Amino acid sequence: MSAAEDLNLTGKDWLTVHEAAFYCGVSESQFRKNSIAYGLAPRKFMGKQLYEKAALYTAIYGSKQWQTSPSTGAAHAPTSTGAKVESGPAAVSAGSAARKLSLYEARKRRS
């Protein structure tokens, strides 16, 4: 199974290591290394390590919230959603670029 291929975990209560790591959003090696520290003990069934999906959710939900760097002082880093550039430094530079272009075009027409 390729790394880019999405797994369909719908309706599954028990997940393999690969599926559990995908569900948690971490690599398999990271999951194997830290799963015991988060209280996630696998069940052995037919030669496979299986993790209960509900236990994974509980471990994620019970973990600490993400903390930002104290130097920024921000509560959280916002996610860019392609918001409009109407104000702020980008708008100023866009307006400045438009003025410079119009001055250039005016000079170009004169010659």
C-alpha positions in Angstrom: 0.0 0.0 0.0 1.5 3.3 -1.0 2.1 6.1 1.5 -0.1 8.5 -0.4 -3.1 6.1 -0.6 -5.8 6.9 1.9 -7.0 4.1 4.1 -10.7 3.4 4.6 -11.2 2.9 8.3 -15.0 3.3 8.2 -16.7 0.7 10.3 -13.5 -0.8 11.7 -13.3 -1.1 15.5 -9.8 -2.8 15.5 -6.8 -1.4 13.5 -3.5 -2.8 12.5 -0.3 -0.9 13.4 -0.3 0.7 9.9 -4.0 1.7 10.2 -3.6 2.9 13.8 -0.6 5.1 12.8 -2.6 6.5 9.9 -5.6 7.2 12.2 -3.4 9.0 14.7 -1.7 11.0 11.9 1.9 9.8 12.7 4.4 7.5 11.0 4.4 3.8 11.9 7.8 4.1 13.6 6.6 7.0 15.7 3.5 5.1 16.6 5.4 1.9 17.6 7.9 4.0 19.6 5.4 6.0 21.6 2.2 3.9 21.7 3.0 2.3 25.1 3.8 5.7 26.7 0.2 6.8 25.8 -1.3 3.7 27.3 -2.0 2.0 24.0 -1.5 -1.7 24.5 -2.1 -3.9 21.4 -4.0 -7.1 21.4 -2.5 -10.1 19.7 -4.9 -11.8 17.4 -4.0 -14.3 14.6 -0.4 -13.0 14.6 -1.3 -9.4 14.3 -1.1 -6.5 16.7 -4.5 -4.8 16.8 -5.4 -1.5 18.5 -8.9 -0.5 19.5 -10.0 2.5 17.5 -11.9 3.9 20.5 -8.7 3.7 22.7 -6.8 5.6 20.0 -9.4 8.3 20.1 -9.4 8.5 23.9 -5.6 8.8 23.9 -5.6 11.6 21.4 -8.5 13.4 23.1 -6.8 13.0 26.5 -3.5 14.4 25.4 -2.3 18.0 26.0 -3.3 20.7 23.7 -0.7 22.1 21.4 1.4 24.8 22.9 3.0 27.5 20.9 6.5 29.0 21.3 6.7 31.4 24.3 8.5 33.9 22.0 5.5 34.4 19.8 3.0 34.7 22.6 0.2 33.6 20.3 -2.5 31.3 21.6 -2.4 29.2 18.4 -1.1 29.6 14.9 -4.0 30.2 12.5 -4.3 28.0 9.4 -4.3 29.9 6.1 -7.4 29.3 4.1 -6.6 31.6 1.2 -8.2 34.7 2.8 -8.6 37.9 0.9 -5.7 40.3 0.8 -7.6 43.5 1.6 -5.5 44.9 4.4 -2.1 44.5 6.0 1.3 44.4 4.5 0.3 42.4 1.4 -2.4 44.9 0.4 0.1 47.8 0.8 2.7 46.1 -1.4 0.0 45.1 -4.0 -1.2 48.8 -4.1 2.4 50.0 -4.4 3.1 47.5 -7.2 0.0 48.7 -9.1 1.1 52.4 -8.7 4.6 51.6 -10.0 3.1 49.7 -12.9 0.9 52.5 -13.9 3.8 55.0 -13.7 5.9 52.7 -15.9 3.1 52.3 -18.4 2.7 56.1 -18.6 6.4 56.5 -19.2 6.3 53.8 -21.9 3.4 55.5 -23.8 5.3 58.8 -23.9 8.3 57.4 -25.7 
